[in-house]
Amino acid sequence: MRAWELAQQGWRQADIVRALGVSKGAVSQWLKRAREGGGPQALRHRPPPGRQPRLTAAQKARIPELLARGPEASGFAGDVWTASRVAGVIWREYGVRYHRDHVGKLLRACGWSPQKPITRASQRDERAIET
């Protein structure tokens, strides 16, 4: 905003760069955005960084409800929600694919965490282990 004000007062771009202690490229982008966007109000709006979320806020809010039913209600054996299983439920419900690593981020945002199943050999001998 200050760069725009100084430019409107007739300051040269190089002088604005020195006065504000910013790069020449930054001042150039700000002034271009203000000129093309109709003035200083164009400098206030900042487009959100990164890609748009694939799930809407309502869909994300519904994830805990889907998980509360339990894995068996979604066709999985056992009572453990792994990230891969949650990714499968999201795919079936919303048609959106997520990598299991990203599912962990979604779950943490909802207050959940993926579970890791305990893997044991089926022929495990508990008595032998105790001795």
N, C-alpha and C positions, 0 to 999 in steps of 0.2 A: 504494500500500500504506500509506503514511504517513497519507494522508487518511482511509483506513478506520480505522486505529488511533486517530487523533484523534477521529473520530466515535464510536467505541466507548467512548472515555473521556468522552463527553458534550460535546465541543466543538460549538459552533454552526458552521454552514457558512461564514458570513462570517468567523469567526475562523480557520477552516482555510485559506480563500482568502488571507487576509493572512499567515498563518504560512508558507505554502508558496510564496507569490508566483506563484500561478497564477490563471486566470480562474474566475469563478463557474460558468460552464458546464462547465468541465473537472471540477471537484469534483462537481458535480451528476451528470455522466455516470458518474464513477468509483463514487460511492456507489450509484447506481441499479444499475449492473452488479454490484456486490458483493452488494446486497440480493437481486436477482433470480437471481443465479447461485450463491447459497449461500455467500457469504463471500469472503475475500481470494483464494482460488484462482481465482475468476472474473476477477480483475484480472490474473492472470499470463497467461492465454490471450489472444492477440491475433489476431483473424481476419486472414488475409492481405489486403493491400490490392489493389484492382483485380479485374479479371475473371479467372476461372479460365483457365489455358492451354488452347487448343483441341487441341494435340498433347500426348500423354503424354510422359513422360521417355524411355520406350523408343522411341517414334516419332521423337523428336528425335535420339536417339542413332543411329538407323538412317539419317538423312539423308546423312551422309558416305558410307555404304556404297552408297546409291542413286546418289550423284553420282560415285563412283569408277568406275562402269561406263561413264561417258562419255555425252555428250548424244546421240550417234548410237544408242546402245542404247535410248534413250527415244524415238526417232523424230524427232530433230532433225537438220537438216543442219549440218555443221560441228562443230568441236571446242571450242565455247565455251559455258560455263554463264552465261547471263544471269539476272538476278533473275526475269524473266518466265517463263523456261523452268523454273527451279527451282519457281516457284509452280505451274506446270502439272503438274510431277511430284508435288508434294505433294497437289494436287487429285486426280490419278489414283490415287495410292497410298492416301490416307487420307480422301478426300472432304472435305477442309478447304480453304477458300479463304483465301489471304493476299494482301494487296496487295504488289506488287513491292518497295515501300519497306520493308515489314516483313520481307520475305524476307532482305534484307541484314542485319538484326539477328539473325535466326535463323542465317544462315551465319556471321556473326562469332562467335556463341556456340559454333559447332561448329569454329571455327578456319579457316573458309573465307571467301572474299570473292567477290562476284559479279564476272564479267568483262564488259568492254564490248567488243563487236566493233568491229574497225576497218572503217570504211566508206570505200570508195574508188570512184571512177567506173570502170565497166568499160572505158571507152575511154581510160583514162589512158595517157599516152605517157611511159614512164620516161626515154627518151633525151632527149626535149624538156625534161623537168624537170631533168635533169642539166646540160644546156647552159644 
